[in-house]
């Protein structure tokens, strides 16, 4: 058997591994072999390798894990965004605009859009991401969305319970989502999700959807407490969901429930800016002992961005997180929200034997992610050991 080539990445001024108990390393290097990390240590002690890449004094860290996106859609909602910036409130019903466009699109068109957004995200350091269905809302369109998502994303979530489409009885639609639609989509999905919110589904309906998904072998996720105190957070904790996403409106009991559970609170700051919702209480969540993740919520209506770095900067500058906390939430936290924090297929951290998913910034420290907000700092990206792109060959000045 031909030995797998090795690649040494050296000249790393600051290496953030996110491995348990591992501090940031200065003047570090790592070796990639067969898509995995084979060695991590000081650059002065680095072993020989077949290929050598000099990071030139830049910072390296795990690739972003974007645990909440909606990449499978068609159409544009810029007019809705403009109206919202003019004072019109955000409401769940705007989803129907995208549903109509998505149903009218071909599978090839949906795949092209989702793949473009995946490439856009990867160019900005995202090496692992989730995507949902939820803009089809009928049997054929949801099945097609699931196929497209499975071809583009690392994790697929079934979100047939996004909203009740017009022209169908509410009870009939719930029966469809928890029966034939679930059966069609489940072979392509790892999770089931529900929008537990005013204008979408209440707690009892959400419980029904989630329990049906669990019976079909899917993990549980939930949109909750975005527009008000919907009860979604406590339902997620009650059912042991992997994550509850949005969490803008939390009562003390919600904080306590999350802190006492393994359910991750996934925060979506780009969405909050776009919808002019209050930011979730990130500082209070962490101080209470809850686990948090950051994600883009990329979708055409309320958060049309693939930039995890933007979310990190916003979390630091607007939500009271430290740089270390925000980067952890966007890497290891996202992995935890997807159930990929441990085991041989874990993501979100750099460990010997683990996946070689990493990014190098065109900056000497991760602090620059918030110190220089809006500046494209991704210099190079490796996904499962394969280099995806880079900017600029010159080293940083000393």
N, C-alpha and C positions, 0 to 999 in steps of 0.2 A: 504494500500500500504506500502511495506517495505521501510523504509528510505534508501537513497543511502549512502553507507559508505563514510566517509570523510578522507582525508589524509592531515596531516600537514607536510610541509617541512620547517624545522627550521634550525638555525645555518648557515644562508646565510650571508656571510661577505659582499657581494656586490650584490645587486639586480638591474638589468637593466630592466625596464619594457617597455620602448619605448612608453608608454602611453603619450598622449598630456600633456605637462607641468609637467610631473613627472620626478624628478631628479633620479639619482642612489640612492638607499637606502642602508644604512649601517646597519649591524646587524638585518637583516630582516627575515621575514617568510611569508608563504602564505598557504592557505588552498584550496584543490581541492575537489569538490563535483560534481558527475554526469558529469565528463568530462569538467567541467568549473571551473574558479577561483571563489571561494566563499569569500575570504578575503585576503587582503594584508596589512602588517603593521610591526611594530617593533616586533622582536622575544620575547621581554619581555612582550608583551601584547597579544601573540598568544592564541587563544581559544583552547579548547580541541578538539581532533579528534579521530576517530577510529584507524587510523594508523599514526605513527609518524616516519618521516625520518629525520635524522640529516645530513645536508650537510657538517658538520665538518669544517666550516670556508671557504667554497668554494664560487665561484661566480655563480650566476644564471642569465639567460637571456632568451628571447624568442627563440624557435627553429628557425633554419634557414628556410627561404622561398626561395627555389631555383626556380626562375621564368623562366629559360630557360635551358631545357635539350632535348636530343634526345635519349631516352633510348631504343627505339624499333629498334633493328638492329641485324644483324648477321655479323660474320667475324671479321677480325683483319687487321689493317693498320699500323702495327709497321714498316714494311719495308719502307712505304711512310714517316713515321715520321723520320726514320733514314736517309733517303735521304735528307729530308728537313734540318735536322741538319747538313748535309754535304754541304748545300748551294743551294739545289734545291728550287725554289720559290713555295709558296703555291698557288693553283689555285682551282677554284670551281669544276672543272671536276673530282677531286678525289672522289667526292661523288658517282660516278657511280660504283666504286669498291664495296662500301657498298650496293648499290642498287642490284647488282647481287647476293651478298651473302644473302641479306635479302629475295629476291624473292625465293631463293632456300631453305630457312629454313622453318620448320614447324611452325605452330602457337604455339605449345607447346614449341618449342625451343626458339622462340622469347619471349614468356611469361617468361620462366625460366631466360633468360638473363636480361630482364627488372626488374623482381622481385629481382634478386640478386643485381642489382645496386641500387634499392630502399632500400633494407636492408643495403647495404653498406653506403648509404647516411645517413640513419636514425641513424646508429651506430656512425656517426660523427656529430650528432646534427640537421640534417635536418628533420623537421616535416611536411613540406608541399612543394610539388613540382609540377611543370608543366612538361609535355612531349609532344613531337610533333610526327606526322607522317612525311613522307618525304623521306623514304628510300624504298618505294614500287614503286611509280610513275606509277602504272597501277591500274585499277579498283579493282581487287581482292586483290592486295597486300596493297593498301592504306586502303581499308575497314578492312582488317585483322589487319593492324597496329593500326588503330583507336580502334578496340576492345581490343587489347592488352594494349594499352596506358590507356584506360578507366579502365582496371582491376588493374592497378598498380599506376597510377598517380592521383593526386587530381584535376588537370586541364589538359584538352587535347586541343592541337592546331593542326589544319589541315594545313599541309605544303606540299600539292601536288605540289605547285609552288616552289619547291626546285631547280630544274634544268630541262631542257627539255631532256628526255631520248633519246638515239639513236634509229633510226628507225621509228620516227614519225615526221610528219610535225609540225613545231612550232605553226602554227595557229590551227591545229587540236588538239594539246596538250592543248593549252589554252582553247579551247572549251570543252575539256574533263574535265579539272580542274574546270572550272566555271559552268559546267553542271552536267553530270552523276556522276562524282567522288565526287563533293561537296554534291550532294544529298545523296550518300551512307554514307559519313563520318559525315555529320552534326549532325545526331542524337547522336553521341558519343562525339562531340566536343563542346567547349565553345568559341574558337577563330579560326580565319583564319590568316595565315601568308604567306609571300612571301619573297623570297630572291632577293631583289632589288639591283643588282650588275652586274658589267661587267662579262660576262660569264654565267649569269643566266637570270634575267628579267629586262627590262628597266622600266622607270617610268610609261609610258603609259600602259604597260602590267601589272605592279604591281597594278596600280589603278583599272584596270579591275578585277583582282582577288579579291582585297579587297572589291570592291563594290558588287561583286557577293556574297561574304561571308556575308557582312552586310545584303543583301537582304534575305539571308537564316537564319538570326537571330543570327549570330556569331559576337563576338567582334573582334576588329582589332589589329593585332600586325605586326611587320615588321622587317626583317633583313635589315639594311641599313648602308651605308658609312663604310663598313669594309675594302674594298680593294682600295677605292678611293672615290671621291666626286660623289656618285651615284645618288644623288637627293632623296634618301630614307628618310632622316630625315625630309625634308620639306614636302614630301608627307604624312608621318605619322602625322605630325602636322596638315596639311591641312584637313585630313580626321578624325582627333580626335582619332587617335589610342591610345590604352592604353599604348603601349610602342614601342620604336624603339631600336633595339638591335645591339650591336657592337659599332658604333659611333666613330670609330678610326680617321676618317678624317672629321673635322668640320671646316667650314668657319665661320666668325663672324656672318653672317646671320643665320646660323644653330643654333648657341648658343642663339641668340636673339629669334628665333622662339621657341625653346624648353623652354626657360625661361618664355615666355609669354603664354605657353600652359599647359595643364594637362598631356601631354604625357611624360612618364618616359623614360629617357635614361638608358637603361640596359647595363652595362659594363661587359665584359667577359675576365678578365685578364689572366686566365689560357690559354685561346685560343690564346691570343696575344703572350704569351711566346712561345707556341708550334708552331705558324705560323711565329714567328719573325716579327710580325706587330708592328708598333708603338702603345704604349698605348693610349687610348683615353684621351682627356684633362679633367680629372676628376675634378681637382682643378678649372679650368676655368668654367666648367659646374656649379659647386656649387656656385662659386662666382657670376655667372651671374643670379643665382636664379632658375636654373633648378632642377628638382627632378631626382635622380639617384637610380639605383638598382645594386646590384652585383649578378651574377649567374655563375654557373660552365660551361654551354654549354656542358655538358657531352655528348660526341659522340666519335666514334672510330677513326675519322680522324684528328681532330684538337684540341681536348681538352678531353682526356680520363681520366677525374677525376670526382669524386663525392664530393670532399672536399671543402665545402664552407669556412672552416677555412683557407685553403690555399689561396683562393681568397681574403679573408679579409686581411691576412698578406701581400699579394702582393700589394693590394690597398694602404696599409699604407706605406710599405717600398719602393714602386716603383712609386706610382701614386700621392703622395702628400696628401692623406687623413689622417685625424686624426683617432684615434681608434674609437671615438664616431661616426664619420661620416661613417666609413666603416661598423661598426656593424649595424647602422641604415639602410644602403643601403642593407645589407644582410638579414634584417628582415622586418622592416616596408616598406622599399623601394621595396623589392620584392613583398610584399603584394599589394602595390599600383600598381605595374606593371601588376598585375593579377586582378585588380579591387576588391581586398579583404581586403582593408584597413579600411573599415567602415562597420557598420551593425552587425547583430547578428552572422554572420559567419566570421567575420573579423579574420585575422591571423597576425602574425608579431609583436604583442604587448601583454603584460600581463595586463589585466584589470579585475576588478571585474565583473563577469557575462560573460566574454569572454572565448574563448577556452583555455583549459589548455594544450598548446603546449609550452614546455619549455625544457631547457637543463641546466645541472650543469657542470661546468668546474672543472677539477682537478687543480685549480689555484685560488688564492684569488681575481683576478680582470680580466676583459675582456682585459686589456692591455697585458696580457700574450699571447693572440692570435697572436700578432705581435712580442712581446718581445721574445717569444720562437717559432719561425716559424718552421713548420714541425713536431712539437711534438704533438702526439695525446692527446688532453686535454679533450675530452669528457668523463665525469664520469658517468652521468646518463641522460636519456632522457624520457620525458613524452609526449605522443601524445594523444590529447583529454583525458587527465587524466590517461591514461594507461602507466605504466612504461615499457619502451622498453629495457632498458639495463643499466648496470653500470660497472665501473671499480673500484676495490680496496675499501675495507671497512674502511681503516684507515683515521682519520681526518688529515687535514694539520697541520703542526707544527705552534704553535702560533708565 
